[in-house]
Amino acid sequence: MNENKKQESSSLWRQSIRAPLILIVLLTTFALTILFYFSQDRNGEVYARYIETLSEYKFLDARLQLEMDRVRYNDKGDSSAIESGIMSLREIVVSVSTSIETFRSAGDWMPPYSQVDAFEREVLNKISLMRRYLKERRIWIQEWNALSSEIWQSPSSRTEEIFEILEAARFESIALDSMPKGLSKELSLRLQELLQKNREHSRIWNRLEYSRASLFAEDLILSFKARELVMQERRAMLSLIFYLCSLAMLLMALLLYVRVKR
C-alpha cells in the first residue's frame, strides 16, 4: 500500500514539473548558445587591423613628406626611398578600399562608401602630384645649378644680386617686376623660364602640403574606433545576459534539488 502511494506521488511530481522544467532548460540552453555565437564576433580584430594600417599610412605619409622637402630644396632626397614610399602608400589605399568593399558585400559593418571613396581618390591624386613634382623638381634643380654656375662666371656687376634671387627661388616662389639688368639675353630668358617653372612647382607643392588625405585617413580611424566602442558595449551587455542566464540555470537546479528533497 505504501509502495503504491510512493509510486503515485512520484508520478504526480514528474507530471507537475517535468514539462515546464524541460522547456525552461531548453530555452535557456538555446539562449546561451546564441549568446556564445554572438560573443565570438571577430570583427573587432578586423577593425583593429584597419586602425593599425591607416595609422601606418599616416606615418609613411609624414615621413615621405620630409623626403620630398629635401628634393624641393637641394635634390638630395633618396629617390629610391621616395618611390618605395609612394608605392607603399598606393598599396595601402588600394588594399584598404578593396577589403572594405569585400566585407561590406558580405554584410559586415564598414564605413560609408563615400568616406572610403574620398580617401582613395585623395591619396591617388596626391601620389600623382608627388610623382610629377619629384620628376620636374629634379630637372629644375639641375637647371638651377647650371644657370647659377654660368651667372657666377658672367662679368655682370650685379652677379651677387642675381644669385640672391636664385637662392630665394629655391625656398619660395618669387615674382619679379622686371628681370635684372646686366645679363645676356640668353641668361635673362633662362632665368625668367626658371622662375616661371618655380612658381608652377610652388602651386603643386601647396596642393601636396594641404592635401586632405591624412584627414580622410583619420576620419576612417575614428569611424573604426567608434564601431569598436559600440562592439565593446555590446559584448559587455552579452556578458551580463550570459551571467543572468547562467544564474537562472543555477536557480533551476537548486529548485529541482529542493523539490526532490521534499
C-alpha positions in Angstrom: 0.0 0.0 0.0 2.7 2.4 1.0 4.7 1.4 -2.1 1.7 2.3 -4.4 1.4 5.7 -2.7 5.0 6.4 -3.3 4.7 5.5 -7.0 1.6 7.6 -7.3 3.3 10.6 -5.6 6.4 10.2 -7.8 4.2 10.1 -10.9 2.4 13.3 -9.9 5.6 15.0 -9.2 7.1 14.2 -12.5 4.0 15.3 -14.4 3.8 18.6 -12.5 7.4 19.8 -13.1 8.9 17.8 -15.9 7.3 19.6 -18.9 7.9 23.2 -17.8 11.3 22.4 -16.4 12.4 20.8 -19.6 11.0 23.7 -21.6 12.9 26.2 -19.4 16.1 24.2 -19.7 15.8 24.0 -23.5 15.1 27.7 -23.8 17.9 28.7 -21.5 20.4 26.4 -23.3 19.2 27.9 -26.7 19.7 31.4 -25.3 23.2 30.6 -24.0 24.1 29.1 -27.4 23.0 32.3 -29.2 24.9 34.5 -26.8 28.0 32.4 -27.2 27.8 32.7 -31.0 27.5 36.5 -31.0 30.2 36.8 -28.4 32.6 35.2 -30.8 32.3 38.1 -33.3 35.7 38.5 -34.9 35.0 41.9 -36.5 36.7 43.6 -33.6 40.1 42.2 -34.7 39.3 43.3 -38.3 38.6 46.9 -37.2 41.8 46.9 -35.1 43.9 45.9 -38.1 42.3 48.7 -40.2 43.2 51.2 -37.4 46.8 49.9 -37.4 47.0 50.0 -41.2 45.6 53.5 -41.5 47.9 54.7 -38.7 50.8 53.2 -40.6 49.6 55.2 -43.7 49.8 58.4 -41.8 53.3 57.7 -40.5 54.5 56.8 -44.0 52.9 59.9 -45.5 54.6 62.2 -42.9 58.0 60.5 -43.5 57.6 60.8 -47.3 56.7 64.5 -47.0 60.1 65.0 -45.2 61.9 63.3 -48.1 60.0 65.5 -50.6 61.2 68.6 -48.6 64.8 67.6 -49.3 64.1 67.2 -53.0 62.3 70.6 -53.0 65.4 72.4 -51.9 68.6 70.7 -52.9 67.9 67.5 -54.9 69.5 65.3 -52.1 66.4 63.3 -51.3 66.6 59.5 -51.7 64.8 58.7 -54.9 64.5 55.0 -54.3 63.1 55.7 -50.8 60.6 58.1 -52.2 59.5 55.8 -54.9 59.2 52.9 -52.4 57.2 55.2 -50.1 54.9 56.2 -52.9 54.3 52.6 -53.9 53.6 51.7 -50.2 51.0 54.4 -49.9 49.3 53.2 -53.1 49.3 49.6 -51.9 47.8 50.6 -48.6 45.0 52.6 -50.0 44.1 50.0 -52.7 44.2 47.2 -50.1 42.1 49.1 -47.6 39.5 50.2 -50.2 39.2 46.7 -51.8 39.0 44.8 -48.5 36.4 47.2 -47.1 34.1 46.6 -50.1 34.6 42.9 -49.7 33.5 42.9 -46.1 30.6 45.3 -46.9 29.4 42.9 -49.7 29.5 40.1 -47.1 27.1 42.1 -44.9 29.6 43.3 -42.3 29.6 46.9 -41.0 32.1 49.2 -42.7 32.4 53.0 -43.0 30.2 54.7 -45.6 31.2 54.2 -49.3 31.5 57.9 -49.8 34.1 58.2 -47.0 36.2 55.3 -48.3 36.0 56.6 -51.9 37.0 60.2 -50.8 40.1 58.7 -49.1 41.1 56.6 -52.1 40.7 59.4 -54.6 42.6 61.9 -52.4 45.5 59.6 -51.9 45.8 58.6 -55.6 45.6 62.2 -56.6 48.4 63.0 -54.1 50.5 60.2 -55.4 50.2 61.5 -58.9 51.2 65.0 -57.8 54.2 63.6 -55.9 55.5 61.8 -58.9 55.0 64.8 -61.1 56.7 67.1 -58.6 59.6 64.7 -58.0 60.4 64.4 -61.7 60.0 68.1 -62.6 61.8 69.4 -59.4 64.9 67.3 -60.0 65.1 68.7 -63.6 64.6 72.2 -62.2 67.4 71.8 -59.6 69.8 70.7 -62.3 68.9 73.7 -64.4 69.3 75.9 -61.4 72.8 74.6 -60.7 73.8 75.1 -64.4 72.4 78.6 -64.5 73.9 79.6 -61.2 77.3 78.4 -62.4 77.1 80.5 -65.6 75.9 83.6 -63.8 78.8 83.4 -61.3 81.1 83.3 -64.3 79.4 86.2 -66.1 81.1 89.6 -65.9 78.0 91.3 -64.7 78.4 93.7 -61.8 75.1 92.5 -60.3 76.1 88.9 -60.1 75.6 88.7 -56.3 72.2 90.3 -56.5 71.1 87.9 -59.2 72.4 84.9 -57.3 70.4 86.0 -54.3 67.3 85.9 -56.4 68.2 82.4 -57.5 68.8 81.3 -53.9 65.4 82.8 -52.8 63.7 80.9 -55.7 64.8 77.6 -54.2 62.9 78.2 -51.0 59.8 80.1 -52.2 58.0 81.3 -55.2 59.1 84.8 -56.2 57.9 87.1 -58.9 60.0 89.9 -60.4 58.5 93.0 -61.9 61.4 93.1 -64.3 64.4 91.0 -65.0 67.7 92.1 -63.5 70.0 94.1 -65.9 73.5 93.1 -66.7 72.7 89.6 -68.0 72.9 88.5 -71.6 69.6 87.9 -73.4 70.1 84.1 -73.2 70.8 84.1 -69.5 67.9 86.5 -68.8 65.4 84.3 -70.7 66.7 81.2 -68.9 66.3 82.9 -65.6 62.8 84.0 -66.5 61.8 80.5 -67.5 63.4 79.0 -64.4 61.3 81.4 -62.1 58.2 80.6 -64.1 58.7 76.9 -63.5 59.4 77.5 -59.9 56.0 79.3 -59.5 54.3 76.3 -61.0 56.2 74.0 -58.6 55.0 76.1 -55.7 51.4 75.6 -56.7 51.9 71.9 -56.9 53.7 71.9 -53.5 50.8 73.8 -51.9 48.4 71.2 -53.2 50.6 68.5 -51.7 51.0 70.3 -48.4 47.3 70.9 -48.0 46.2 67.5 -49.2 43.3 66.1 -47.1 44.5 62.5 -47.5 45.7 62.3 -43.9 42.4 63.9 -42.7 40.4 61.3 -44.5 42.6 58.6 -43.1 41.9 60.0 -39.6 38.2 60.1 -40.3 38.3 56.4 -41.1 40.3 55.6 -38.0 37.7 57.5 -35.9 34.9 55.5 -37.6 36.5 52.2 -36.8 37.3 53.3 -33.2 33.6 54.3 -32.7 32.5 51.0 -34.0 34.9 49.2 -31.6 33.3 51.1 -28.7 29.8 50.0 -29.9 31.0 46.4 -30.0 32.6 46.6 -26.6 29.3 47.9 -25.2 27.5 45.0 -26.9 29.9 42.4 -25.6 29.5 43.9 -22.1 25.7 43.5 -22.4 26.0 40.0 -23.8 28.3 39.1 -20.9 25.7 40.4 -18.4 22.9 38.4 -20.1 25.1 35.3 -20.2 25.7 35.7 -16.5 21.9 36.1 -15.8 21.1 33.1 -17.9 23.7 31.0 -16.1 22.3 32.3 -12.8 18.8 31.2 -13.9 20.1 27.7 -14.7 21.7 27.5 -11.3 18.5 28.6 -9.6 16.5 26.0 -11.5 19.0 23.3 -10.5 18.6 24.4 -6.9 14.8 24.4 -7.1 14.9 20.9 -8.6 17.1 19.7 -5.8 14.8 21.2 -3.2 11.7 19.7 -4.7 13.4 16.3 -4.9 14.2 16.5 -1.3 10.6 17.3 -0.5 
